[in-house]
Every structure is written in C-alpha cells, then in structure tokens.
Amino acid sequence: MNNTFLQISRATRSLHVQVARSIARKILSNELKQDEIIPSEMVLCEQFNVSRTALREAVKLLTSKGLLESKPKVGTRVRSSEHWNYLDPQLLEWVTDLGNNEDVYKEFIALRRAIEPAAAALAAQNATAEQRILLSATFQEMDDLTKNFNAERWVEVDMQFHRLVFLSSGNSFYLPFANILATMFKSFIGHSSEKGGTCIKEHRAIYTAIMAGDPDKARQANIDLLASSKHRLPTSN
C-alpha cells in the first residue's frame, strides 16, 4: 500500500484542513486501514510540505471526528469505524467527495425513514407561527419551481423545506439534523431531482398536514415521500 501524500497547495483553505482532508480520504477509502499506525510526524510533514504546527492541527481535527487516536510511545493510529462521527458535516462532505456513494445514499435514506416522519408529526404539533410562515413561503417556491424547473435552485429549496421541518419539531434532539445533514441532503436531493423529479404531491401533503396541525397525516405523508420511486439511488435508471 502506498501511504505517500501529495504536497498541499497554498490555497485559500487553511493548511491544516487540507492536510486533514487528505488523510481522511485515505482512511475513508480504506487505503489507511483501521487500527493502522499512520506515518510519523516527520514523514508526514515532509510529504505534505507543511510545518509541525499545521500537521498537529490536522491530527487534532481528525481526532475530534473520531478518525485518529494518538498514544505516547505508540504513535497515531486509525480508529475503528464505530468511533467515526458520521454526523459531523465536514466528515460527511469528505465521504461524499469520494464518489461511489451508493451505499452511503442507501444508509442515508434508511436514516431519513427512521427519523423524518416523527419529525414531521412533531412539526405539525409544535411549529411556531413564524416557522409556519417560513414553511409556507418555502413550499410556495417549491410549487413555483415545478412550473419553471431549475435543478440547482430546487436542491436549495427542497433542503430548506426539510430543514424547517426538523427545526419546527420542537425537540432539541432533532435540531442537529437540520444543520448536520445539510451536506447529505444537498447531495442526495441533487441526484434525486436531477431529471426533474420533485415529488411535489408528497411535499404538498406534508406541508398541508403541518399547517393543519395534523401529526398523523404529516407522519404518513413523510413516509409516502420517502417511499416514492422518484427517490433514485445512484445506480437507478
């Protein structure tokens, strides 16, 4: 296995983030195996052409995401995947950047099916007047886009719709999904709607139920949305 890293270019992105991303990609692609000791600090500084400070900040960043663990007299090793923080937005971005996301998308939609219907039901019960106004404006733009479709804008508005549902749940444990999964929503929705598939009927049903304060209908509408054949995975035709 080749553990050589390319030198990092002096771009606008912070050096330590570039280094962290490069190491993370080797971990996530299994080029660096779980429990494997990564090259020494001296070797990595030379390969990346960065200072020890930048490298240490990169290792610290990856440690905070559960990818690495440093021990005295042992070195820095790759942690097993059970410790990786997949709900970290930066880690999700690195995962999706690798491409070949069929398995990631399948796991993502399974997670959505587990939590989104309940969030929609809670939103129907707990959404504030301000949140209902925002949801109404967002859905209206979604409806308008079905008449004059713009794929790039649809991704943004569809993501905002689902984000508002989570924010309107009134449950603090749902709130992180409003922001943390933004990366995955963009990537997944972008694929799902790339041929103009918007599932507007199902979105309308969710919106109508939330606005009517009907949790049972909101839950079922969200289940119907996530069961829709229009949610194409990367290998779908």
RABEL-V882866 format. One record per residue. N is the residue number from 0. RES is the residue in three letters. PSI is psi in radians with two decimals (999 if undefined). Layout:
# RABEL-V882866
n = {N	N}
res = {RES	RES}
psi = {PSI	PSI}
This chain:
# RABEL-V882866
n = {0	1	2	3	4	5	6	7	8	9	10	11	12	13	14	15	16	17	18	19	20	21	22	23	24	25	26	27	28	29	30	31	32	33	34	35	36	37	38	39	40	41	42	43	44	45	46	47	48	49	50	51	52	53	54	55	56	57	58	59	60	61	62	63	64	65	66	67	68	69	70	71	72	73	74	75	76	77	78	79	80	81	82	83	84	85	86	87	88	89	90	91	92	93	94	95	96	97	98	99	100	101	102	103	104	105	106	107	108	109	110	111	112	113	114	115	116	117	118	119	120	121	122	123	124	125	126	127	128	129	130	131	132	133	134	135	136	137	138	139	140	141	142	143	144	145	146	147	148	149	150	151	152	153	154	155	156	157	158	159	160	161	162	163	164	165	166	167	168	169	170	171	172	173	174	175	176	177	178	179	180	181	182	183	184	185	186	187	188	189	190	191	192	193	194	195	196	197	198	199	200	201	202	203	204	205	206	207	208	209	210	211	212	213	214	215	216	217	218	219	220	221	222	223	224	225	226	227	228	229	230	231	232	233	234	235	236}
res = {MET	ASN	ASN	THR	PHE	LEU	GLN	ILE	SER	ARG	ALA	THR	ARG	SER	LEU	HIS	VAL	GLN	VAL	ALA	ARG	SER	ILE	ALA	ARG	LYS	ILE	LEU	SER	ASN	GLU	LEU	LYS	GLN	ASP	GLU	ILE	ILE	PRO	SER	GLU	MET	VAL	LEU	CYS	GLU	GLN	PHE	ASN	VAL	SER	ARG	THR	ALA	LEU	ARG	GLU	ALA	VAL	LYS	LEU	LEU	THR	SER	LYS	GLY	LEU	LEU	GLU	SER	LYS	PRO	LYS	VAL	GLY	THR	ARG	VAL	ARG	SER	SER	GLU	HIS	TRP	ASN	TYR	LEU	ASP	PRO	GLN	LEU	LEU	GLU	TRP	VAL	THR	ASP	LEU	GLY	ASN	ASN	GLU	ASP	VAL	TYR	LYS	GLU	PHE	ILE	ALA	LEU	ARG	ARG	ALA	ILE	GLU	PRO	ALA	ALA	ALA	ALA	LEU	ALA	ALA	GLN	ASN	ALA	THR	ALA	GLU	GLN	ARG	ILE	LEU	LEU	SER	ALA	THR	PHE	GLN	GLU	MET	ASP	ASP	LEU	THR	LYS	ASN	PHE	ASN	ALA	GLU	ARG	TRP	VAL	GLU	VAL	ASP	MET	GLN	PHE	HIS	ARG	LEU	VAL	PHE	LEU	SER	SER	GLY	ASN	SER	PHE	TYR	LEU	PRO	PHE	ALA	ASN	ILE	LEU	ALA	THR	MET	PHE	LYS	SER	PHE	ILE	GLY	HIS	SER	SER	GLU	LYS	GLY	GLY	THR	CYS	ILE	LYS	GLU	HIS	ARG	ALA	ILE	TYR	THR	ALA	ILE	MET	ALA	GLY	ASP	PRO	ASP	LYS	ALA	ARG	GLN	ALA	ASN	ILE	ASP	LEU	LEU	ALA	SER	SER	LYS	HIS	ARG	LEU	PRO	THR	SER	ASN}
psi = {2.43	1.96	0.30	2.36	2.54	2.59	2.50	2.31	2.62	1.38	-3.01	-0.53	2.48	2.44	-0.78	-0.52	-0.69	-0.74	-0.80	-0.75	-0.73	-0.77	-0.76	-0.72	-0.66	-0.57	-0.85	-0.47	0.02	0.26	-0.64	2.05	2.71	2.38	0.02	2.47	2.21	2.84	2.75	2.86	-0.74	-0.75	-0.78	-0.69	-0.70	-0.74	-0.71	-0.29	0.86	2.91	2.88	-0.59	-0.82	-0.73	-0.76	-0.64	-0.64	-0.78	-0.70	-0.72	-0.78	-0.55	-0.69	-0.40	0.04	0.15	-0.56	2.78	2.26	2.37	2.42	2.44	0.00	-0.80	-2.89	2.17	2.78	2.23	2.78	2.69	-0.35	-0.31	-0.13	2.37	1.49	-0.23	0.13	2.16	-0.61	-0.69	-0.72	-0.68	-0.75	-0.67	-0.87	-0.46	-0.38	-0.36	-3.06	0.98	0.34	-0.86	-0.66	-0.77	-0.70	-0.75	-0.63	-0.79	-0.51	-0.69	-0.76	-0.75	-0.50	-0.58	-0.51	-0.73	-0.70	-0.67	-0.70	-0.71	-0.75	-0.65	-0.66	-0.56	-0.65	-0.12	2.35	2.96	-0.73	-0.73	-0.63	-0.63	-0.77	-0.73	-0.68	-0.77	-0.68	-0.80	-0.64	-0.69	-0.67	-0.81	-0.72	-0.65	-0.45	-0.39	-0.45	1.33	2.33	1.88	-0.75	-0.77	-0.62	-0.74	-0.79	-0.78	-0.70	-0.75	-0.72	-0.66	-0.88	-0.60	-0.76	-0.61	-0.80	-0.78	-0.52	-0.06	-0.49	0.09	2.06	-0.51	-0.27	-0.36	-0.72	-0.55	-0.41	-0.52	-0.76	-0.64	0.14	-0.70	-0.79	-0.66	-0.81	-0.81	-0.80	-0.84	-0.64	-0.71	-0.78	-0.57	0.19	-0.38	0.34	0.07	2.09	-0.23	0.73	-0.56	-0.79	-0.68	-0.68	-0.71	-0.70	-0.85	-0.84	-0.72	-0.70	-0.78	-0.52	-0.12	0.57	1.67	-0.64	-0.78	-0.62	-0.74	-0.84	-0.66	-0.66	-0.63	-0.76	-0.70	-0.82	-0.22	-0.08	2.43	-0.21	-0.19	1.48	2.36	2.87	-0.49	0.00	2.72	999}
